[in-house]
Amino acid sequence: MRCAVLGDPIDHSLSPVIHRAAYAALGLDDWRYDAVPVPAGGLAGFLDGLDPAEWRGLSLTMPLKREALPLLGSHDDWVRDTGACNTVLLEPDGSRHGLNTDVTGALMVLGEHDVPVTRAVVLGGGATATSMLLALAERGMAHATLLVRDPDRAADTVGAVAAHRSAPTVDVAALDEVEELEADVLVSTVPASAQVPGLVAATARVPLVFDVVYDPWPTPLAVAAQRSGRTVLSGLDLLVAQAVNQVVAMTGRFDVPVGAMRRAAEEAMAARSGG
């Protein structure tokens, strides 16, 4: 049975390492998981070319998480609420079911650090930011400050958060005009290159930093938080957690080897950095 992660670029993805480690530990010797480059606009054609007798599941990353929605026959509530899909299950009858394991993965990670989340600052306004905001809303977030490059393009994310049953309020500001911020948690979905000194300084008082980037690591935000003794959660934490849920959905197995998956990811990261 075949599975894969799709996106563009995709060479950096650790998903093949993580999923293959799960298959090996579960004894699924006839399962494959690859990384396949699929650019924006190419998802429909790729899906149409798959044989459901051979393919079971797909992980989606940038820029495909929102492109997938009209191509699904059904989806879970988190896909509906976020407007983003990071997992496609290919059923034997050819139908496609979408999942958003970014939200459930974030909830798993946040649940391991049981801190009060009333106020949040989120950097970036894309599909991953939407998923993170809804996970925070599930954890009790009442207000968020969303910092984005272009505030005019944040409407979909703001609307998704406002529609949550707890109706959190969201302020939107430009990423390059940020001043000192106070919050319970900082979530960054922006590249390390966008984490300029002014931004790092403006968020220096936030006690919990959750940076969804995992390569390169550590990011400037993570370095500053570690040096000041604050709690840091990484993109690797999120990547493994959401992959656990994907493996369950794709294989039907609940005895997922979380430890083996995490070790495989850490070893791959160490090999990349020469460590």
Phi, psi and omega in degrees: 000140185250144173220166181196162169253136182241145176169185180202109003283165183224349185299331183282347190298135174269357183304317178301319179298316184291313182292321179296324177297321178295315180299318181297316181291330181273356181075024180270071187292339182262013178259140178238149175218121185235169172252125184235122177288122176226114183281170175305134181089354185256000186291318182301313180297322179294314181298319181296337182269003183268144175264113182297346175285340181252333186250140180244315186209154179227137170262138182243135174233192182305138001253038194254354190295327178266333178297335185287334192305310182289355182262001183262148173271332179204166180199165179277175184295328181290327173297315178301314187286326182269337188070025183216144181230127178246003181216130176239124174263129180259111184277156182303332180276004178093354179283162183233130179242129182259145177230157169239096179271359172296318180293309182294326176294317178298321178297322177298314182293313180296327180294337178282347179233084191282077179248150178294134179236095176258316180240138180226150169243127181237128179262123182101151185231023182272198185297319180293321177299320178298315179298317180295320179296319179290325174296319178295322176299322176296333180270003175109005179300129179256335182213141177228144169253119182256119181252120186224162178293319182230099182304333181292344183259011183263006187299319181296318180293315179299318180296320179296319181289318180297333181279351177300148186301335179272354176049059176296151175268149182225126170259143180240134178219164180283137183299326185270007179240018186287142173244183185305132185237146175238136180194171176275330182214142173247126175244126177246127174243013182263157180297158177302327181295339179271355183270073184284162184306321180297321179291317178300316180294323183292337183251017188291345183259003180278123190286336182235122181244123179241101181256117185283353175288142173233352179211112005281154178221140001278153176279166176304321178295319180293318179300313181297320180293318179297319181295329181264007175079017179274163180282134180236128172247140188249167174297335177293322175302313181291319182299315180292317182298314180290330177291326176303313180293326177293318180297318176302312183294321185281321185262339185078008179264137179255351179271056187288131183278078186302316181299317180295322179295316180295315180298320179298319179294316181295320179295321179294320178294319179297321179295323180294322184273357180080012182273000000 
